[in-house]
Amino acid sequence: ELYQAIQGERLCHLGLVFGSYDTDNSTFIAVDGQQRLTTVFLLHWYVAWKEDKLSDYQKLSINFSWDTRSYSSQFVELLFKINRTDNVIDAIKTNCNYFSIWENDPTVKGMLTMLEEIEKQYPKGECSLCQELFSNDCNIS
């Protein structure tokens, strides 16, 4: 459904994300919707990684973090250091900065599972989804 939305074939509304906004720090803290936000983050990351636009995406996602679990934050930092290959999970797990202990963290484990599914769904062959995904007119809301 998300890929169909990126390709302009349908609209995809992710539903309500509930949380609180800390005006002192200009920070939104999600209480409900973390998995949906993580999925959208990983979709953006994967498409940017696959299409060699990771440095552009890193600038956009610099303030998006997982402060509740240190392993999750470390894992996300690692994602921006991964070289492109044909298999995202192999690229992550064979990186010298990857620690298998992270797989005990439920967030990291879920992220790895989601990245594996995103890769399965990614259109085969040459594809350019970054422009649509990163546009203000993207069909994912």
Backbone hydrogen bonds, N-H to C=O, Kabsch-Sander energy under -0.5 kcal/mol:
donor,donor_aa,acceptor,acceptor_aa,energy
5,A,1,E,-1.9
6,I,2,L,-2.3
7,Q,3,Y,-2.1
8,G,5,A,-1.5
9,E,4,Q,-2.8
10,R,4,Q,-0.8
12,C,139,N,-3.0
14,L,12,C,-0.6
18,F,16,L,-0.5
18,F,32,D,-1.9
20,S,29,I,-2.1
22,D,20,S,-0.6
22,D,27,T,-3.6
23,T,21,Y,-0.9
26,S,22,D,-0.9
27,T,22,D,-1.9
29,I,20,S,-3.2
29,I,27,T,-0.5
30,A,28,F,-0.6
31,V,18,F,-3.4
32,D,18,F,-2.4
37,L,33,G,-2.6
38,T,34,Q,-2.7
39,T,35,Q,-2.4
40,V,36,R,-2.3
41,F,37,L,-2.5
42,L,38,T,-2.9
43,L,39,T,-2.5
44,H,40,V,-2.4
45,W,41,F,-2.9
46,Y,42,L,-3.2
47,V,43,L,-2.5
48,A,44,H,-2.5
49,W,45,W,-2.8
50,K,46,Y,-3.3
51,E,47,V,-2.1
52,D,49,W,-1.1
53,K,48,A,-3.6
54,L,48,A,-0.6
56,D,53,K,-0.5
57,Y,53,K,-1.9
58,Q,54,L,-2.6
59,K,55,S,-1.2
60,L,56,D,-1.1
61,S,57,Y,-2.1
62,I,59,K,-0.5
64,F,61,S,-1.9
65,S,63,N,-0.6
67,D,65,S,-0.5
69,R,66,W,-0.6
73,S,69,R,-1.8
74,Q,70,S,-2.4
75,F,71,Y,-2.6
76,V,72,S,-2.4
77,E,73,S,-2.1
78,L,74,Q,-2.0
79,L,75,F,-1.7
80,F,76,V,-0.8
80,F,77,E,-0.8
81,K,78,L,-2.7
82,I,79,L,-1.1
91,A,87,N,-2.3
92,I,88,V,-2.1
93,K,89,I,-3.0
94,T,90,D,-1.9
95,N,92,I,-1.2
98,Y,95,N,-2.0
100,S,98,Y,-0.5
102,W,99,F,-2.0
103,E,100,S,-1.7
104,N,101,I,-2.1
105,D,102,W,-2.0
109,K,105,D,-2.8
110,G,106,P,-2.1
111,M,107,T,-2.4
112,L,108,V,-2.7
113,T,109,K,-2.0
114,M,110,G,-2.6
115,L,111,M,-2.8
116,E,112,L,-2.0
117,E,113,T,-1.9
118,I,114,M,-2.9
119,E,115,L,-2.3
120,K,116,E,-1.7
121,Q,117,E,-1.9
122,Y,118,I,-1.5
133,L,129,L,-2.9
134,F,130,C,-2.9
135,S,132,E,-0.9
138,C,135,S,-1.3
139,N,5,A,-0.6
141,S,12,C,-2.8
141,S,139,N,-0.6
